[in-house]
Amino acid sequence: MAERGAPALSLRAVAREMGLVSSAIYRYFPTRDDLLTALIVDAYNDLGASAERAVARHATNDPRRRLHAAASSIRRWAKRHPNEYALIYGSPVPGYEAPENTVAPATRVTMVLSRIVTDAWAQEPLAPMEPLPSSFDAMFESDSLRAVMPGVPDAVRGRALMVWTSIFGTVSFELFGHYRGSVRSATQYFSFVVDELADLVLNRSAMGT
């Protein structure tokens, strides 16, 4: 994958690299898509576990610090595993359709943010949020967002989705070299972005110490 990209992944080439006859690897992965699925599930689980460990180091009454910890762990993981990150958050592999068993691993890292926001709103009444400019149900799969963030206002749920996609967008821009010539310190810029995003779903009284 690192040399040729995920679309060029070949079971025969993998078998050759491992010194196996091609029939041997087909016993474990009947098709290339089965191997891609295994790699995707492994990457999602590894990323999710990394974010979970980072957040667990901070108290639940410090949501802003927990958000920074989660975001920083995603960035670190992406920089250490650029090929795996590109596989799950880069361009889709032509002809590949992810099966149902990739959904739960993919949501692990999303649930980290959901818990941060849900815990913050459960612990204290935060400052009122401006309502979304149009119908929540018209824009989102509202039942799904309400299920993962119970007790959180719809406007905050919508903004939480924006926060999460913005974090990954910022990581992707750095990883794929799109900040060259504009950002001098990617680490400082990333921290600034996360702090600004936190204001969309947390208020200043939820800063922690």
N, C-alpha and C positions, 0 to 999 in steps of 0.2 A: 504493500500500500504506500509506503513512504517513497518508494522509487517511481512507481507508475500510477498511483492513485487508485482509489477504491473501484472505479469502473473497470479497470484492467485486471482486477484480482482474478486469479485462475487457480483452481484446485490442482491442476496438473503441475503448474509452476511451483506451488507450495510443496507438493509431494517431491518434486525434483530437488528443491532446496533442502528438504529434510532427508534426502537420500532414500525415499520410499518409492515403491512402484505406485502408479496412480490409483490402482484398485484399492490399496490399503487405506488411503485417506477418505475414499468414498464410503467406507464402512462407518466413519464418524460423521461425515458431512455429505449427504447424498447429492447436494447441489451447491453451487457457489453461493446462492442466497442463504442457505443454511449456515454457511460459514460467516457470511456478513451479519446475519442475525445474532450469532453467538458473540461476535466481536462488538456489535452494538449494545447488546445486553450487558456485556462485561464492562464496557466503557461507561454506560449510564450508571451502573451499580457502583463503580469505583468513584465516579464524580459525586454521586449522591452520598456515599459514605464519607467522603472527604468533607463535604459541606456540613453533614450532620455532626461529625466530630468537632469541627470548628465552632459551631454554634453551641454545642454542649459545654464548652469551656466558659460560657458566660451566663450570668443569672438571667432568668426570664423577665426580671423587672428592668432590664437594660436593653430594650429592643433596638435602639440605634447601634449600639456596639455589636449586638448579635447580627444585625444586617450587614455591617461592615465586615464582620468575621466570615459570614457566608459568602459574600461577594468576593472577598480576597481569596478565599479557598478555591472558588471557581476559577479565578484568574491564575492562581498558582498551578492548579491542575492542568489548565489549558496550555500553559507555557511548558510544563513538563511532558505533556502528552499531546503535542500539536496534531499528530496524525489521527489519533482517536477523537480529538475535539472536532477536527474537520469532518470525520466520518459521521458524527451525530449532529453537528450544527453547521456544517458546510453545505455545499451543493448536493442535492439528492443524487443518488446513484441511478442512472437511467435504467428503467426496466425493473427496479427493485421496489417492492411494496412491503413495508414493515408489517409483520404479523402481530396478532393480539398480544403475544407474550412479551413484546417490547414496551407495552404501555406502562405497566407497573414500575419497571426500572426507570423509565423516562420521567415519571412523575416524582421520583424520590427527591430530586433537587428542588422541584417546584414546591413540594410540600414543606420544605424548609422555610421558604418565604411565607407560605400560608400560615404556618405555625407562629412565626415571628409577629406577623400582623394580627392574627387572631388573639394571641396572648396579650399583646399590647392593648387591644381594645377591651379585653375581658378584665384587665387589672384596674383600669381607671378610665373614666370618661374623658376622652381626648377632645380637643377643640373641634367644633362643628366643621364639616367639610362642605364646600360648595357642591351642589348637586351636579351630576353629569349633564351636559348640554342637551341631550336627547334621551329617548327611552333606553333604559338599561337592557330590557329584554330584547329590544330590536338589534342591539349591538353584540350581545354576548350570549354564550350558552349559560344562561343565568342560573339554572338549577345546579350545574356543575360547580360554578364559582361559589354559590351559596353553601353548597355541601362541604367544600374544603375550607371555607372561612365563615363558620357559623357565628352569628351575632355581630358581624361587621357590616357597616352600611354599604349599600350597593355602590355608591360613588367611590368608596375606598377599595372595594373589590376590583372595580374597573381600573383604578389607578395602580393597584398592586400588580396587575398583569402588565401594565405599561412599565413599571419599575423593573420587573424581571426581564422583560424583553430588552429593555435599555441596558441592563447590566451585561447581558450576553452580546448585544450589539457593540458595546464599548470594548469588550474582550476580543471580539472578532476583528474589529478595526485594528486593534493593536497587533494581534497575532498574525494577521494577513498583510501588515505593513502599510495600512492606509493613513497612519498618523505621521508618516515621514514628512518633515518640513513644516509641521504645524504644532506638534506636541514635543516639548523638550524633555519633560519627566513624565513618563507614562504612569509611574506609581503615584505621583502626586495628583496627576489629572484624574486617575481612576478613583482615588479617595474623594476628590472634590465632586465627581459625578455621583458617587454613591450617597454622599451627604446631601446633595441637592435632591436626589431621588427620594431619600428618606423623608424629606419634608412633604412629599405627596401622600404618604400613608401614615406618618407619625407626626406628632407636634413637638414643639421644643421642650415641653414639660416631660417628654418621654426620652430625653437624651441619656439619662443615667449620669454617672460620675466619670 
